[in-house]
Amino acid sequence: MTSLLTNPLRVGLRQERVITPQCIVIFGASGDLTHRKLVPALFELFRQRRLPSEFAVLGCARRPWSDEEFRSRMAASLAAEIADHPGAWEQFSQGLYYEPVDLQQSDHLVRLAGRLEVIDRHRATRGNRTFYLSVAPEFYGSGCRALAAAGLLSDPERSRVVIEKPFGRDYGSAQTLNKVVQACAKESQVYRIDHYLGKETVQNILVMRFANTIFEPIWNRNYISNVQITAAETVGVEDRAGYYESSGALRDMVQNHLTQILALTAMEPPGRFDAEAIRNEKAKVLQAARLADEQEPWRCCVRGQYGPGGSASRPLPGYREEPGVNPTSTTETYVAMKLFIDNWRWQGVPFYLRSGKRLPKRISEVVLTFREAPVHLFDAAGGAPTPNQLILRIQPDEGAEIKFEVKAPGSGMRSRPVDMAFSYDDSFGEPSDEGYVRLLADAMLGDPTLYTRSDEVEAAWRLYTPLLELIEEAPWQLPVQPYEARTWGPAAADNLLAEDGLIWRRP
Amino acid sequence: MAAQLTLQAPQEVPPSEVSPYLDRLWQGALEGSTGAATFTLLVWEPSWLEQQMVRTGLVEGPIRGLDRDDVMAAARQAVSDCGLPFSTAPCDPRLAWALGQRPGDRHAVDLRGQFVESAISVHRPRRLITLAPTIDAGRPLETMVAAYCPLPEEGGAGDACGDAVVLRGGIGALQQNLHLIQPLVGTELPCWVWWNSSLDEPHDMLEALAPIPRRLVIDTSLGEPRRCLEVMVERIRAGQAVNDLNWLRLRSWRESLAMVFDPPSRRDALAHVVQLDIDVEGDHPVKGLLLAAWIADRLGWHLVASSAIPPEPGGGYGGIAAEFERGDGACVRFRLMTVPVGVPKQHPGAIVGLRLICEPLSRPALCVILCSESGGCMRLESGGMASMELAEELVPLPEENEEMEMARLLAGGHDSTNPLLAAAAPLAAELLPD
């Protein structure tokens, strides 16, 4: 959201819980995520007075840094924020520590446990610890095992572990990883992060649906004809080729982010607002979801890969020309698919998901298209009345929009569509917190509502299993189709909807 | 939320045996439970009103010390029976005092400290210490101890996670045994002291119970206004973490006013405020002053002068007039009027309405009126605003009782005074004319 002039009456009004005294231990502290997201998020929490004075951050990685070196590296990453709040950084950085640790070395874990006890004494953190595994995915399981073997996860009330995405590569590996993790810690200690759930507008899907009475009665197959969920990026693979080559759009975006949005959009109302009630409903709806054609998944799914594009003055390379990408790569940078949810609410309503890189706009949104009026009484400016649509804009220009027909001015009774729009910027004008600020705070507060539970993760992987197996075993049946960079994906994606007499919304 | 009883029947033990008994409890019967590493909550819980109403037969026992609908309903009735003004809030300490002058000798079981509001217990206080003075000033000290735990559906585990200690007796007995408190509080965990009574009560008890660094919770709607503000300001200046339930109850007013100016298109009007009016119930101005002080602080106004507005003959309580200077040197007029109401809120000095008039240079004047949802604010709606852009909102009444407000504070867990309150409190004290 755009940062506008702050409302002076808004400052300090949020009544949020202070995190209990504790030490957050970040594994992978020399990595990109730590200095770009995690430490800035913790500093932001400190500035918001949400961290207690009894708080410490212990960075861990294999590099032989000292506390001072860690602090100065973090300070370099946060230079702009520190320039605005030098006093706050001075205080905050006193709680930053570093310990060289290789999670595969048991003696390192023994040393780590000792260091944590020293920090407990110096910072009065009372043995409360959050372990954040910001390491390569192949180390999630062994990392948990190492922590458990060192006795660092033995107190379920005082220790928890946050695991970054991706949680597994498919249904089988997710199951295996869940078993490993659950052998090391109780489910209540495990926080599987999906940073999309930290977005204000993703959480707003819940509030829109369940804090209003006008939407929920029509939020079903009787009134909704189809749902489109889009996450479009303008950027290419950038410097993530190494990871992206082995994941692709399906694993990178759809299985986690888009599926979480799908779950929030389609879930039943929870009985109460607590973590288990919400996660129960999300898991249930994902368990009821399926590809539109599981036997022949190529009929309900399109994969694409961006080719060269752009303009003569600013040409854009194709995916296969990007640094680090195999020149014959068949990794998809675009995926579109059609799903159904087999339950009373959604039976027969198609859900269309699409996500891609190098598309014309950066946009994430959910579009619910309502059924047409049963009888057309009026002439419509567009020939036929435009179906009502509710558009939940997740980013950018966060907000919501309803499209409906009104009488066009003048004699006669012609109708035309208009928009009724809500914009976070216009209504609040305040920047919202970065997703990691919210999610880190929740983990340290022991609130897992916005984290995915083991059954949710498994249900999400199971949903795409026919597709993943097809790509693995018979990729020629679902080839990556080229599309020009900065276009809306391959033509086959349009055909996917055209078969149902629909078109993708052009945001 | 329903209140919970302690896990076991409270055990009465001699005062000198309290600490040893607790040690035995944790090392013996509750062995294996680590207990909660959270905080200690020390509550001064006289419940004078409830005690007097039970004594005079206006309500039945037992005495519990928690907010009770039947006590509030009977208190409203008792206001007129005692000859107090209709605007007297049921929690006004003057009502308990007036009831104390009436005859009665009924008794009831006293369960203060033995009920734990689940909104509080869900935060797992490690120790809950209740000081329960009795209206019989000569009563000797009784001490009771019990283990407690939040219910599983409220997030609690099966293990006992804390204990509750009750010290009950006449004021004299409590004062003589204050030395018992420090060992019970300890130093390892943060301690919150909830002064759940009027700030007019003897100073020495507050001093004894709430030294720094204990975190203090008071209610500046209870007690003589100047005394309330002085206690709060002194403690904040001394560096104590002070929380005021009266300030917390302003939350919906502050939120509603902020919401009016959330749209960026309205923001610039805040730099051009020329007039602020606040109406409060009865004759207790502290809440209104805190609201005005918060606005003044947030908008960078400087107090020039304040004075009392004498009551109008035949009605009303009068008020306070003040003049602020904006950052650009322009003047802001402020009036706080204390107005009579037929059905006052539970606590003295509730806000009735607020009016803020802004005169931006390049657009029509803006008049913001916030009105309590439980009553009208015709006084603020009248008077020459026809040409202004009008933004009028109803402010919802909070539905939370004392214990839930307290629980919210404990959940917040701050170890310092809220900076907004720290800035507003001294200014509110300055606004109160001598």
Contacts between the chains, C-beta under 8 A, distances in Angstrom:
chain1	res1	chain2	res2	distance
A	4	B	264	4.8
A	4	B	267	7.9
A	5	B	264	6.5
A	5	B	267	5.5
A	7	B	258	6.0
A	7	B	261	5.2
A	7	B	262	5.7
A	7	B	267	6.1
A	7	B	270	7.8
A	8	B	270	6.4
A	8	B	298	4.5
A	8	B	299	6.1
A	8	B	300	7.9
A	9	B	254	7.1
A	9	B	257	5.7
A	9	B	258	4.0
A	9	B	261	5.7
A	9	B	270	7.2
A	9	B	295	7.3
A	9	B	298	5.4
A	9	B	299	7.9
A	10	B	258	4.6
A	10	B	261	7.7
A	10	B	262	6.7
A	11	B	298	6.9
A	11	B	420	7.7
A	12	B	418	7.1
A	12	B	419	6.5
A	12	B	420	4.8
A	13	B	251	7.8
A	13	B	254	6.0
A	13	B	255	6.0
A	13	B	258	5.7
A	15	B	251	7.0
A	15	B	408	6.7
A	15	B	412	6.4
A	16	B	412	7.4
A	17	B	411	5.0
A	17	B	412	6.1
A	17	B	413	6.5
A	18	B	412	5.7
A	18	B	413	3.7
A	18	B	414	5.5
A	18	B	415	7.8
A	19	B	413	7.9
A	20	B	38	7.6
A	20	B	413	7.0
A	49	B	414	6.7
A	49	B	416	7.8
A	49	B	419	7.9
A	52	B	413	6.7
A	52	B	415	6.2
A	53	B	415	6.1
A	126	B	37	5.0
A	127	B	37	7.4
A	128	B	37	7.6
A	155	B	34	7.8
A	157	B	34	7.7
A	157	B	157	7.5
A	158	B	37	7.6
A	425	B	264	7.4
A	426	B	263	6.1
A	426	B	264	7.2
A	426	B	265	7.7
A	427	B	262	6.2
A	427	B	263	6.1
A	428	B	262	5.1
A	429	B	262	6.2
A	429	B	263	6.6
A	429	B	264	3.9
A	429	B	267	7.2
A	430	B	262	7.5
